[in-house]
Amino acid sequence: MHVVVGGVTHCLWGAADDHGAVLDVLLQRQRYTSVATSFFRRLLNEYDVLETVVTDKLASDGAAIREFPLLNDVDHRQVISTARCNNLIEQSHRPTRRQERSQLGFQQVKRAQGFLDLHARITNSHGTVRSICH
């Protein structure tokens, strides 16, 4: 997902568990393999081994997954754009889009990252459960 911060487009990296709870969010200007690798490293340092990794068809995601031997046995699924309703992390981006529209974009990267982190913690603590579309 792309978010405009101070007139500059940034990429929003996110991870959700199988119940839709947001595990981590990261706002970066690039979508390179090095950024994907650092995001997966953050996830693996904080959480147990992943069972399934769902990504879009960006090549840097697959390259980053191949860099971690721990993820060799993990089921890797790629989501096509027409099937995004089945992707829980895409559903977790809805409040971010709403906030971005209401404020006409974020003005600072630090504030945007702070909002995303806080919103994920609040949503997770209130027990909002998202389900996969059928």
N, C-alpha and C positions, 0 to 999 in steps of 0.2 A: 504494500500500500504506500502511496506517496502522500506526504503531508507538506504543505507550504508553510515555512517558518521564515518570517522576515523577508518574504518575497523570493526565497530560495527553496527549491524542491528538495525534500529529504525523504529517505526511505525508512519506513517503519518495519522493524523486524519484530516478530512476536511469536510466542510459544504458548500453547494451551494444553491442558491435560484432556483426557477423554470425557470429562464432564463439562468442559468449557471454561474451567477456571484458568485465568491467565497466570502463567508461570513467570514470564519475563517479557519485557519490552525494551527495545533499543532503537534509538533514533540516530541515523547516520546519513551522511551525504552521498555515500557510494553504495553500490551493490556488488562489490568485488568479492573474490574468494577469501581474501584476508579478513574481511568484515564478517562473512559467513562463518569462517573458522573461529573467530573470537566469540561470536554469538553462541556457537555450539559448545565452545570451551566453557563459557559462563554457565550454560545449562548443565553440562556434565559435572561441573564442580559443585553445583548446588543440589542437583537431583540425582536419583538413582538412574540406572540404565533405562533408556527409552525403549519401548516396545515397537512403536511405529513412528516414523517421521513422514509428515505430509508437507510437501513443498509445491511451489509453482514450478514451471519448467525452466527456471533460471539455471544456467549451467554452473554458476558459482556455488549453488546449494549442493549439487551432486559432488562437485570437486571437494568441498569442505567436508562432506560426509565421508568421502574416501580417505581423507587425511587422518581419521580416527579409527584405529583398529577395533575399538570397542563397539563401533557402529556397523561393523561388517555384517553381523547377523541380524541387524534390525531391519524390519520391513520398511522399505522406502516407497512411498506412493507419491506420484505427481498428479496434481489437480489441474484439469483443463479449465479454461475461463468459464465455460458454460456450467460447470459443476461446482462453482464456488459456494453455493448454498449448503453443500455437504461439508464444507471445511469450517470447523469450529473457530479457528483463529480468524477467519474472515468475518464471521459473525461477531466476534469480540471487537472488531474495528468500528462497529456501528456508532457507539458513543463518541469515539474520536472524531468521526466524520461530523456528527451532530455538533460537537463542541467547536470544531473548525469552522463550520458554516455560521454558527451563532456569533462567533467573535471575529469573523472575516479573516480567519487564519491566525496562527500563533505568531508572535513577534520575536521571541527569543528561543533558541534551542534548549537552553537550560530550563526555562519555564515549561516548554512543551514536554520535555522528558519528565519533569516533576509532575505535571498533570497526568501523564500516562501512567507513571508508577503509582501515584496516589489513587487514581481511578481504578486501576487493576486491584489494588489492595481493598478498596471499599467494596467493589463489586464481588470479590471473592469472599469477603467477610459477611456480606448479606445473603450469601447462599444462592445467588442467582445462578440457575442451572440452564445452560443452553443445550439443545439437543440437535442432532443431525437432521437436516431436512429430508423428508421422504417423498 
